[in-house]
Amino acid sequence: MDDPPRAERPESFEERLQAARDRAGLNGKGEAAGGGRASPWGIGLRAGLEVVSALAVGVGIGLALDWWLATRPLFLVLFLVLGGAAGVLNVYRLMLGRGTRRSNAERG
């Protein structure tokens, strides 16, 4: 990579950040310039993967604890429920952010 000489570089961080965003094709809202909204298939796939991955992690932790402590199936059931709750919470958070388009400054 060839860096420009020091005198030609932008001075402030904001100028360098804006130049990098322009090169990457990102606008100021953090969305790609070519797209705007995710497709329904993409949202559904992500929601499904959120639930399945949380359940898989919960089952894995439960099986490992049951094997280690020889308490079959106590921790499997416990972490299956916790994993399911975590998956549903992740999907809730995903859907909660879909309805409104607020910036990070407005969120607080």
N, C-alpha and C positions, 0 to 999 in steps of 0.2 A: 504494500500500500504506500502510495506516495502522498505524504502529508504536505499541504501547502506551507510556504514559509510563514513564520510567526507573524509577520506584518499583515498578511492577507487573511488571516483567520478572524472570524467574528469575535468580538470582545466578551460579550456577556454570555452567561449560561443559557438565557432565554433565547438569544439569537441562534446559538448553536443547536438548541433543542428544536426550534422552529425549522431550521435548515435540515435537520435530520428527519423530521416529520414530513417535510416536503419531498425529500429524496425517497422516503419509504411509501409515499402515497397516502399518508394519513392526514385527516383533517383535524381540527382542534378538538372535536368531540370524542376522539378516540375510536372512531369507526373507520373502516376501510372506505376509501373513496369510491370504489366500484360497487360495493354492496351497502345495505342499510339494515335490513332485518333478516333474521335467520328464517329458513323455511320451516314449515310445520313438521316435516319429516326430521329435520335436524334437531328441533326442540324435543320431539318425541323420542328420538334415539338417545339424546343426552339424558332425558328424564329416566328412561329405562335403564341406561347404564349406571346412573347414579344409584338407583335402588338395588340393582344386581350387585354392583361392586360393594356397596355397604353391607349387604347380606353376606357376600362372600368373605369379607373381612371379619364380620361378626362370627360366622361359622368357623372360620380358621382359628380365631382366638379362642373360641369356646372349645373346639376339639383339642387344641394344644394344652389348654388349662386342664381339661378333663384327663388327657393322657398323662400330664405331669403330676397331677394330684390324685389320680385314680378315683375320680368322682363322676363317672359316666352316668347320665347325660346332663348333669346339673348345669355346668357352665355352657354347654352347647345350647340348651334352651334359653338360658339367660342372655347370652350374647347374640343369639338369633333374634330375640325380641329387640335388643338394643340396636342391632344392625338394621333391622327393619325400620325402627323409629328414626334412626339417623338418615336412612335413605329417603323416607317420606319428608323429613325436615329439609333435606337438600333439594328435593323437588319443589317443596313449598317456597323455599328461597329463590329458586330458579323462576318459578311462575310469578312470584311477588315482584320481581324486577322487570317483568315483561310489559306490564301495563303502563308504566310511566317512564318518561325519558328525562330524568333530572341529572344535573351535573353533580360531581362530588362536592362542590362548594355548597350547593343547596341542601345536600343531605346532612351536612354538619360535621 
